Amino acid sequence: MAEALFGSYNARFIDFQTVGERFVMRESAFKLLSEHNNALLLGPRGSGKTTLLKMLKIGAQIRASQKFHKIFKEIKYTPVYVGADRQFELLVRGITDGGESLPKLLEGLLHSLMAIRAQFALLDTLKEITDPATENVAAVSHQYVPMSRHQEQQFCILLNRSWRLDSDAQNVMELRAELWSRIQRINAAITDIRVNGSAAGQLDDSLNFDTLTSVGSFVDAFESSVERRTRMWCLCVDELEIMPENIQDYFYLSLRSTDQRLLLKLATSPYTPSFDIAEPGAAPMHGHDYTVINLTDRSRSESNRFVRQLVGKLLSAEELPTGATPELLLGRSPITDEGNAGEVNSAYKSPSGAHYKRFRELYNVDPAFRRYLDARDIDIERLNDMDERSRAASARKIIWPVALRLVYGSHQAFKFGGNVGFRSSSNKRTPPMYTGSDAVISMCEGNPRVTIGLFRDLIAAFRRNQNKRVPTHVQSQIVESAIDKFLSLLSAIPAPLNQPRGNTSVLELLQKIGDYIQARNFGTEFSPELIGTFVVDGNINGRLRRAIGQAVNQGAFVMVENAMGDASFGGLSGARLRLSYLLCPYFRLPLTVSGRVNLSTALSEAPNKLPSRPPTMEDLFGPLN
């Protein structure tokens, strides 16, 4: 079910040439990634890490639009892309016995498999840079080097020795065949361990080797036989988070020091246990040993610009009318400060300005809001006359609190017997403030997979409506469906909450946070700063912190700042997190960064409303009309 949204596009399964043809540039992120230094590329599931890393490959750059060629020409190292999959996990799953020697034996075999993966990648890159077609493309022609048949033979002889291959391979094809033979032998050794509890006999030394040593010996052989000059190489390791932790640590710690002819660019999820346990003295330092490119840390304007470009490609592919834009599909959002100065100012103007009307409506029905304005001498009839600085301090900062309180506040009237009382709204439908181009684009947060999943459904709805704006209630249903799929994905992540009902998931964690938000933000007093960010304080135990880390990697939480306040990545202890903007409609939060509270406080003070079963769409958003 969740794959309908998050499996809508996955660059892992797309070849380099197609990635190049479809590439939409995240300009600042790609420029940082392509610089001549080590890099750590961070982002949750679907954020575009694999696409960016694959775009360093020569084969992808050849097929990309010429408007990107200037950037490609500046790349002076030779990129080697190393993908990942769950082969490591599948090979060792269920192997738990065997004494103290078995884990060490398995660790060696897993490192050898990683080295072989890198060796294949090196040979793939060799084929690219020695292909005469590379010389004919201006953007990558500087990567080309000719290799004669004799040079290839000499190169293979040297690699036979340095890689300890049991062959006399005379060409690259024969080298690849020998590497496949090695994989079969390693798989057989692991099967032997699985069946017998240990490897039969002593493992051949040729099955025990190191990734970076293999890369270094490849470079030596290349410089000795093919190109007699020093060339910089770059090992681009993708999806580090799905590799065994010892391999993750191996690459992460290698950022501090490695072969001077080699750069490392590692793509991984925002959270890894290494960030919480690495000793400061041993760990590499960002800004010194490597550059961090955090895809969840892009500016709002940059993320929105990227989403618009990506949606533009989707619209072009669907052959919609010329000039089709997100605004044509969805209209503008009820809450936005975008537009020219006149449009922004008119939103505060009596009697028809959008912000003014909301302020006036809440003022008329909510005594708490009246008390708030009166105590500060704020006259909503004169908001339009204020200068921008005064208006920002008094009115602009409460646009979202006012809009949300109108829908969810405790001033909602209800009748019981012959009396009238007040309570919070029980409405579960997504209100219009979360629809329109501005809100939907913000909820995408620059995540390509979420963007494609949402806008494909919205474009289909646009077509069904005879190429007219998608009605607001249909937009709400599509947003709700996306949230439902996201929550379904999160329900598979266990989270120890010490509840009587036993096993709980991240979904229950989020629901407790949501209950706290409702009670805290929409109580009897109007609050100009809603609570929507959470500090992972010292009362959060290690197991729960790891569960939260997995939720960060899925995109449910986004790190606002670490414990030191100097970065938006790293260990979770003391870090400040916010909920994904995609989840804000469900948790009744603004599409902005809001006030903070200790996570342990939110969990301990939340009403105990844990459900006895996973929620359905009707639970989440009420019955469909």
N, C-alpha and C positions, 0 to 999 in steps of 0.2 A: 504493500500500500504506500509506504513512504517513498519507495523507489520511483513512483509516478512523478514526484516532485524532484527528489534529489538524484534520481538516475536519469533525468531528462538530458543531461549532457555530461559526459565523462571523458576528459582528454586522455585518460589512461589507455583507452581502447581505440584511439584514433592515431593514424600514422602521422609522421612528421610533416609530410607534404600537405595533407588535409588541414592539419593544425595551422600551417603557414598560410594557406589560402583563406582560412576563416578568421585569422588573427585580428583582434581589436586591441589596439595599443592602450595599455595602462602606462602612460608616458613616464611619470616620475618613478614608478615601481620598476619598470623595465630598464630605465637608464641606470638606476642604482644597482640593479642586479647585474647588468652588463659591465660594470666598472671592473678595473683591474685589481681586484682584491677578493679575499674570502668573504662569503656571504651566507647568512642564515635567512631563508625565505619562510615566513610564518603565515599561516592562514588556516581557518577551519575548513571542514569538508565543503567542496564545491567552490572555493574562493578563487580558483584559477592558478594555483601553484604549478600544477603540471603543465599547463599551457605556457606559462612564462618560462619555465625551465626548458621545455621542448623547443621554444623559440630561440634558444641559444644555439640549437643544432643547425649546422650548415644546410641540411636538406630542407628544413622548415624555412630558413631565411631565403633560399632560392625561390620558393613558391609564394612568398609574401608580397604584398603590394610594394611597388617601387617607392612609395612615400616613406617607407621605413628604412630604405637602403642607406641613408646617411648615418643612421644609428648603427646599423650592422657593420659599416666600414670601420667604425671606431673600436670594434672588438678585436683586440690584438692577440688574444690567446685562442687556442684550439679547444673547443668544447667537446666533452665526452659525456653523453647522457647515459646514466645508469638507472633504469627503472626498478620497481620493486613489486612484489606480489606477496601472497600469503603462503608461498611454497615452504618457507622456513617453518611456519607454524604447523602446516599440515604434515610435514615430515616428522616432526618430533612430538606431535600431539599424542598424549596417552603414555609417553615414556616417562615414568616417574621413579622407577626402581633402578638398582644397579650399583649402589654404593657410591662412595665419594668420587671414584674415577670416572663414572659415567657422565655427570654434567660437564666435566672438563673435556672429555672425549667429544661429546656432542657440540660443545662450544667451538672446538677446533674444526669440526666438520662444517658447522654453519659459517664460520669465517672463511673456510675454503670455498663454499658455495658462493659467498659474496664476492670473493676474489675472482671466481670464474665468470660471474656476471659482469664484473668490471673488465675482464679480459675480452669477453665478447664485444662489449661496448667500445673498447679501444680498437678492435679490428674493424668494427663498423665505421668508426671515425676515420681510420686509415683509408678505407675504401672511398669515403667522401672526399678527403683532401687530395687523393691521387687520381680522382676522376677528372678527365679533361674538361667535362662540362662545367666543373666548378670554376675553371679559369675564365669561362665565357660570361660569367655573371659578375658585374662590376662590384656588387655589394660584398661578395665573398671571394673575389679573385685573389686577394692577398693570402688566403688560406691554402691555395693550390701549391702542390709540389709534385713534379713528375717522378715516377718510380719505374725504372726499367725492369725487365725480367731478371737480369743479373742482380740488381739491387734487392728485388723481392726475395730471391734465393738466399742472399747473404743475411738479410733481415730475419728470415725464417730460421736459418741455422743458429743465429744468436739467440732468438727467442726459445728454440728447442732447449738450449742449455740453461738459460736463466729462468725459464718457467718449468724446468725439469720434466719436459714432455718425453714420453717413451716412444718417440717417432723420429723419422728423418724427413719431416715435412719440408717440401720445397716451395710451397706457395701458401697463400693465406687460406685458401679453401681447405687444404689439408690440416692446417693449424686448427681451424674451427672443428673439423671432424674429431681431432684428438681431444679438444675441450669437451665435446659431447661425450666422448668415451669416459672422461674423468667424472662427469656428472653421473653417469650410470654406475660407476664404481662407488661413488659416495652414497648414492641412493641404496645400493646393495648393502653397504656397511650399515646404514641406518636401519634398513629392514632387518638385518642380522641382529642388531641391538634390540629392535622391537620384538622379534620372535624369541631370541635366546637370552636376552638380558645383558648381553655383552657382544663385542665384536669377536668373531672367530679369528684367533691369531692376532699378530701385531699388524696394525694398519701401515700400509706403504707410506713412506715419507713424502712421496709425490702428491699425496692427498692432503698435505698439511702446508698451507702457505697463506701469505698475508696480502691484503688488497693493495695497500699503498706501496709495498715492496714490489708487487707485480706491475704496478703502474710505472714505478721508477725504472725497472728493468726494461720495460717496453720503450720508454723514452731513450734509455741508453742505446738500445738496439737500433732505434730509428735514427738517432743522431750519428751513429757509427756507420750505417749502411745506406741511408736514404738522403738525409738532409744534414750536411755537416755544418750546422749552426744550431745555437740554442733557441728552441721554440718553447714558449709558455703553453702549458696544457691546463685544462680546467676540468676536474671531475665533478659533474653535476649529478648529485645523488637525490633521487626523488622519493617521496613517501617514506621518509625515514621512520615515521611513527608506527608503521606496520611491520617493521623489522624487530627482531629480538632486542631486548634492552641492552645486552652487552655490545651488540653491533651499533646501536644508536650511540652509546657512550663512546665507542671506539672512534666514530666519525666526529662526534661533537668535540671530544678532547683533542682530536687531531687538528682542529682549527687553530690551536695555539702554535703548533710547530709541525712542519712537514717538509718534504723535498722543495727546495727553492724554485724548482721549475714547475711546480704544481700549485694551482689554486683549488680550493674546495668551495662549492656552492651547494648547500644542503637545504632541501625543502622538507618541512615537517609541520605538524600541527602546532598551535600556539603553546600547548602544555605538554611537557614531557617530565617524567619523574626526575630526570637528571637535573632539572632546574631547581628542584627542592632539596636534593641531597648532595650536589656537587660541592666539594670543598673549595672555598674561594681561592686558596693558593694554587690549586691544580687546574681550575676551570679557566677556559679562555675568556677574555674580556671583550665585550662588544664595544665598538669604537676604537679598539686597539688591535685585537686579533682578527676581527671580522666586522662586517657591516650587517645590520639587521634591516630587513624589508618586511614590515608587518602589514599584511594586506587588510587587516581590520583597523589599522591606524591611519588610513588615508583620510584626508580632509573630507568633510561632507560634500563640498563642491566637486572635488576630484572624483569621489565615488559616484555622485549623481551624473557627472559628465560621462564617465565610463558606461554607466547603465544606459544612458541615452544613446550612446554610440552603438551599444550592443543591440538595443531595441530597434534602432534604425536598420541594422542588418537583418533582423527578424522581419521587419515590415517590408523591406526590399525583397526578401526571399518569398514572402507571401503575395507579392505583386499587388499590393494595396494601392489605392489612388495616389497619384503623385503628391508629395508634400505631406503624407500621413505622418503624424507625430503622436507621442504619448498623450498630448493634450487633445488631439482629435479623437483618440480612442476613449479617453477617460474624463475629459474636462479637467479644470483646475480643482485643487483641493480646497475645502472650506477654510482650512488654516494654512496660510502661507504668508511669508514676508518677502517673497520673490516678486519681481516686476519693477516697473519704474517708480520713481518717488511719488508721483501723483496717485498711482494705484495703491501703494502702501499707505499713504496718508489718508486716502478716502475710506479705508477700512475702519477708521476710528471715528468717522464723521456721523453725526446725528442727522436724520433718523434711520438711514438705510445702510450705513457701513457695517460690514460683517462682524467685526470685533465689537463695535458699539452695540449692535443688537444683542449679542450674547451677554455682554456686560449688563445691559439694561434688563434683560430677561432674568438673569440670576439675581440682580439687585432687587427685583420685584418679588421674588419667591423665597429668597434665602436670607433670613435675618443675620446669619453669621457673616455673609458677604457684605451686607450693609454695615455691620459693625466694623469690619476690616477697612472698608473705604472711608467711613466717617472718622475713624481713629487717625487716618493719615491725610485727611482733607483732600481726598482724590475726588474730583468732580468728573464723572464720566461724560457730562455734556460738553466738557472743554478739552477732552483728550486730543481732538484734532488740532487744537490751537497750541499745544505744547511743542517745544523744540524737541528734537530727536533724543537728546540726552535725558531730559526730564521724563519723556514718555517711556523710554527704555527702563528707567528706574521704577516707574510707578505702574505702567500698564503692559508693556510688551512682555515682561517676565511672567505675567499671570494669564497670558492668553490660553495656554494649555490647561492650567488648573481650573480656569473658569469653564472652558468647554467641557472638560471631563466631569466637573462637579454638576453641571447642568444635567448630564445624562445619568450620573451614578451617585450624586450626593444624597445625604440623609434628609434632605428637605422634601422628598417626594411625598405627596399627600396620598393617604389611603383611608377608607372608611371601615369602621368596625362598629356594628350596631348603629346607634344614632350619632356616633362621635366621629371626628376626623383626627387622624394622627399623621405622623411623618416617619419615613424610613428611607433607606437606600433603595435604588431601583433594582428589581430582579431581572431586568431586561438583559438577555444574553446576546442579542444580535449585534453585529459589528456596526457602530454608528457611522454616519457619513464622513466624520472627520478623518477616518482612516481610508477614505476612498479618494479618487482623483489622482492625477499624474504625480503631483508633488509627494503625496503620502505614499503611494505605491512604490515610487522610485526610491524614496527614503528607506522603505522596508526591505528593499533588495540589498541595500548596504554594499553595493559593488560586488556582490556574489554572483558570478555568471550562472551557476546552476539554479539558484533561486530565481534569478531574473528570467531565464529561459522558461522555467517551469511555470511561473506566474503569467508571463506575457503570452505564452502560447495559448493558454486558456482564455486570456482576455482578448487576444486577436480573434480566436474562434468565436467568442461571444459577439465581437464587433461585426464579424461576417454574418452571423445569424440574425443580427439586428439590421441587416441590409446596409452595412457600412455606415451606420450611425452610432453615435456615442453609446457606449455600454451603460445601461441604466445603473443607477447607484446601488440598488438592491442586488443586482447581479454581480457587480464588483465586490460587494460585501460577501456574497456567497463564495466567490472564487478565493478571496482572501481567507475566509474561514476554512475552506477546503485545504488550502496550503498549510494553515496552522495545524489543522487536524493531522495531516500527514507528518508534519514536523514533530508534534507531540507523540505520535505513534512510534516514530523512530527513537525518541528519547526514552520511551517507556521500557526499552530493552536494556538500559543502562542501570545496573543495581546501585542503590544508594542506601547505606546503613543509617536509618533514622531512629532505631530503637523503639519501633512502634509495636503494639501488642499483636497486630495482625501478621507479624513476621516479615517476610521478604518485601522490601519496598524498592522503588526505582527513583530515578531522577525526576520522573513525572510527579511523584508524590512530594518530592522536595520543592519543585516549582509550585505545586498547588498550595503548599504551606506558605511559601513566600507570597503567592497571590492573595491568600486569606489575610496575611498581615498587611499587605498593601491596601486592601479594601478597608480594613478597620482603621488604619493609620491615616490614609489620604482623604477619606470621605466621611470623616466623623462629624462631630457637632460644631467644630470650629473650622473656618476657612484657612487653609495653609497656602501661602504663595509659593512654597517650594515642596513639591511632592517627593516622597521617598521612592527611589527607583534604582539606587545603586547599593551594593552590599560589600562590606569589608570582610574578608575571610580571616576572622580574628583567631586568637589563640585557643578559643574554646571549640574550634572545629577540629575533630580528630583526623588522623592521617588517612583512614579509610574513606571517610566522607570527602576529604579534600581531593583524593584521587578520583572519586566519582564526579566531583565538580569539574576536575580537570578533563575528564572524558566529555562532559557536557560542553566545556569550552571548546574542545576539539570538534564537536558537532555543530558549533555555532550558537548554542543556546545562551551562553554567557559570552560577553566580550570584556576583556580586561581594559579598564580605563587607565589604571596606573598600578605599578608594582608597589611593594611595601616602602621603597625608598622614594617613590614619587618621581623617578627620573626616567622611567621607561614603561611601555605598555605590554611587556612580555616578561617571562621569567617565572620564578616560583610563585605559588598561590598564597603562601603564608603572608598575611598582611596586605594582600592585593585587593584593590577595589574593582568590582565587577559590575557590569550592567547587563540587563536582559537584552537579547537580540531584539531589534526593532520589529522583526516579523512577529514576535510574540506580544508586542505591546497592545494590540487590540484585545487580546484575550485577557491580559493582566491589567488592562485599564490604565496604561501608562502613556505619557507623552512621547512623541518621537524625538526626544532630546535627552541629553544626559541630565539626570536630576539628583536630588539629595541623597545622602548616604546614611546607612545604619549598619551596625555590626550584624553579620549574618546569624550569629548565635542568638542575638536579641530577636531578630525576625522569626526564627524557628521556635524559640521558647515562648514568645508572646502571641504567636498565631493561634487563632481558634482551631480546635481539633476537629477537622472536618474531612479526614481522609476517607475516600470512597472505598467500598468493599470490592470494587472491580474496576478495570480500566474504563475510562470514560468513552462514550460514543459521541458522534457528531451532535446528536440531540442533547446530550449532557453539556457539551461545550457551548453550544450556541442556541439551544432551544429548538423546537420543532420547525421544520421547513414549511413555509407557507405554500 
